[in-house]
Amino acid sequence: MSNRFRGFLPVVVDVETAGFNAKTDALLEIAAVTVVFNEERRLTVGETYSTHIQPFPGANLDKTSLAFNGIDPHHPFRFAVSEFDALKTIFEPIRAAVNEQACTRAILVGHNPAFDLAFLNAAVQRSGIKRNPFHQFSTFDTVTLAGLAFGQTVLARAMIAAGIEWNNDHAHSAKYDAEKTAQLFCKIVNMWGEAFPGCLEQPL
């Protein structure tokens, strides 16, 4: 893995939020999905780590955003935890995966990843966490990759074009969206390897 992505470990991340401003709006869900190579050297989906998050003190809760994702931030059965505990839940296994794969850092893979990375970095800053396994600004964007591979940029349409099952009733859950985005990322990486065999055998 470290040779394939220049020392980075791709980790697919999706967040659900109560708005679009990472500094002021609540982070409500986060999910991270690792990817691994199987015995046939094909990239495949690994483990999923996800949690519901309590709005940080003073967080804005935009009603339009909550209506869109269907999240009730105060529902008791969410079993939400603080941002600090949520990031600890996500970061610990990712650090372990980075070490196991002999990588230097994780790199966030997402569908429009600038959004996810902004909320992730804002939560890290609020929580005072010092060991963030993710690169601070570099990402892999499945919008760009899907546009190249399938001519589609909307996640649901890209899934259909890629032949991956998609259920709109489950969409806008961080766990579901992250797992589906991971499948899409793996499919595109494997397609590239099949189309251009041996292109990565001589690292730059």
C-alpha positions in Angstrom: 0.0 0.0 0.0 2.8 2.4 0.8 4.3 2.0 -2.6 1.0 2.5 -4.4 0.0 5.9 -3.0 3.4 7.5 -2.3 3.4 6.5 1.4 -0.2 7.5 2.0 -2.9 5.2 3.3 -6.3 6.1 1.7 -9.1 6.3 4.2 -12.6 7.1 3.0 -14.4 9.6 5.2 -17.9 11.0 5.3 -19.5 13.4 7.7 -23.0 14.5 8.4 -23.4 18.0 9.7 -25.8 20.7 10.8 -24.7 23.2 8.3 -21.9 24.1 5.9 -19.6 26.2 8.1 -17.0 23.9 9.8 -16.2 26.6 12.4 -19.7 27.2 13.6 -22.0 24.3 12.6 -22.2 21.0 14.4 -20.5 17.8 13.3 -23.1 15.1 13.9 -21.8 11.9 12.4 -18.4 10.7 11.1 -17.5 7.4 9.4 -14.1 6.2 8.2 -13.5 3.2 5.9 -10.0 1.7 5.3 -9.0 0.0 2.0 -6.6 -2.9 1.6 -5.1 -5.0 -1.2 -6.4 -8.6 -1.4 -4.3 -11.6 -2.5 -5.0 -10.7 -6.2 -3.6 -7.2 -5.6 -7.0 -5.7 -6.1 -8.0 -2.8 -3.8 -11.0 -3.8 -1.6 -13.0 -2.3 1.2 -11.5 -2.9 4.7 -12.9 -1.9 8.1 -15.6 0.7 8.9 -15.4 2.9 12.0 -18.3 5.3 12.7 -20.0 7.2 15.5 -22.7 9.7 16.3 -21.5 13.0 17.7 -22.9 15.5 20.2 -23.0 19.1 19.0 -20.2 21.0 20.5 -21.1 23.8 23.0 -22.6 26.8 21.1 -22.8 24.9 17.8 -25.2 26.2 15.2 -27.9 23.7 14.1 -29.3 24.7 10.8 -32.8 23.5 10.4 -32.6 23.1 6.6 -29.5 20.9 6.9 -31.2 18.8 9.6 -34.3 18.4 7.5 -32.1 17.2 4.6 -30.2 14.6 6.5 -33.0 13.6 8.8 -30.9 13.8 12.0 -32.3 14.8 15.4 -29.2 15.9 17.2 -30.8 15.4 20.6 -32.4 12.0 20.1 -31.5 9.8 23.0 -31.1 6.7 20.9 -28.3 8.3 18.8 -25.9 7.4 21.7 -23.8 10.3 20.6 -20.4 11.0 22.1 -18.3 14.2 22.3 -16.1 15.2 19.4 -13.0 14.2 21.4 -14.3 10.7 22.0 -15.6 10.4 18.4 -12.2 11.3 17.0 -10.4 9.0 19.3 -12.7 6.2 18.1 -11.8 7.0 14.5 -8.2 7.9 14.8 -6.8 5.0 16.9 -7.6 2.2 14.4 -6.5 4.5 11.5 -3.1 5.1 13.2 -2.8 1.3 13.6 -3.6 0.7 9.9 -1.1 3.4 8.9 1.6 1.6 10.8 0.6 -1.9 9.7 0.7 -0.8 6.0 4.1 0.9 6.5 2.6 4.2 5.4 3.6 7.7 6.6 0.1 9.2 7.0 -3.5 8.6 6.1 -5.0 10.6 3.2 -8.7 11.4 3.2 -10.7 10.1 0.3 -14.2 11.7 -0.1 -16.9 12.8 -2.4 -16.1 16.6 -2.4 -13.5 15.9 0.3 -12.7 19.5 1.1 -16.0 19.6 3.0 -15.3 16.5 5.1 -11.7 17.6 5.8 -12.7 21.0 6.9 -15.1 19.6 9.5 -12.6 17.0 10.6 -9.8 19.6 11.1 -12.2 22.0 12.9 -13.2 19.2 15.3 -9.5 18.3 15.8 -8.8 21.9 16.7 -11.7 22.2 19.1 -10.8 18.9 20.8 -7.1 19.8 21.2 -6.0 16.5 19.6 -2.3 16.6 18.8 -2.0 13.3 16.7 -4.2 13.7 13.7 -3.3 10.8 11.3 -4.7 12.6 8.3 -2.7 14.8 5.9 -3.7 18.4 6.7 -4.7 19.4 3.2 -4.1 16.7 0.6 -7.1 14.5 -0.4 -8.4 12.1 -3.1 -11.6 13.3 -4.6 -14.0 10.7 -6.0 -16.0 13.4 -7.7 -13.0 14.0 -10.0 -12.3 10.2 -10.3 -15.9 9.3 -11.1 -16.1 12.2 -13.6 -13.1 10.8 -15.4 -14.1 7.1 -15.2 -17.9 7.3 -15.7 -18.8 10.8 -16.7 -20.8 11.3 -13.5 -20.1 13.5 -10.5 -23.2 13.0 -8.4 -22.5 10.1 -6.0 -25.8 8.3 -6.7 -25.3 8.5 -10.4 -21.7 7.5 -10.2 -22.7 4.4 -8.3 -25.2 3.4 -10.9 -22.7 4.0 -13.7 -20.1 1.9 -11.8 -22.6 -1.0 -11.3 -22.6 -0.5 -7.5 -25.9 -1.0 -5.6 -27.3 2.3 -4.3 -30.3 2.8 -2.0 -31.5 6.4 -1.7 -33.3 5.5 1.5 -30.0 4.8 3.2 -28.2 7.8 1.8 -27.0 10.8 4.0 -25.9 8.4 6.7 -22.1 8.9 7.2 -21.6 5.1 7.5 -23.5 4.2 4.4 -22.1 7.0 2.2 -18.5 6.3 3.3 -18.8 2.6 2.6 -20.3 3.2 -0.8 -17.7 5.8 -1.6 -15.0 3.3 -0.6 -16.5 0.8 -3.1 -16.4 3.4 -5.8 -12.8 4.4 -5.0 -11.7 0.8 -5.1 -13.5 0.1 -8.4 -11.8 3.1 -10.1 -8.4 2.2 -8.8 -8.8 -1.4 -9.9 -10.0 -0.3 -13.4 -6.9 1.8 -13.8 -4.7 -1.1 -12.9 -6.4 -3.3 -15.4 -6.3 -0.8 -18.1 -2.6 0.1 -17.6 -0.9 -3.0 -16.1 2.6 -2.5 -14.9 2.4 1.3 -15.0 3.3 1.5 -11.3 6.0 -1.1 -11.2 8.7 1.6 -11.5 8.1 4.2 -8.7 9.2 7.7 -9.5 
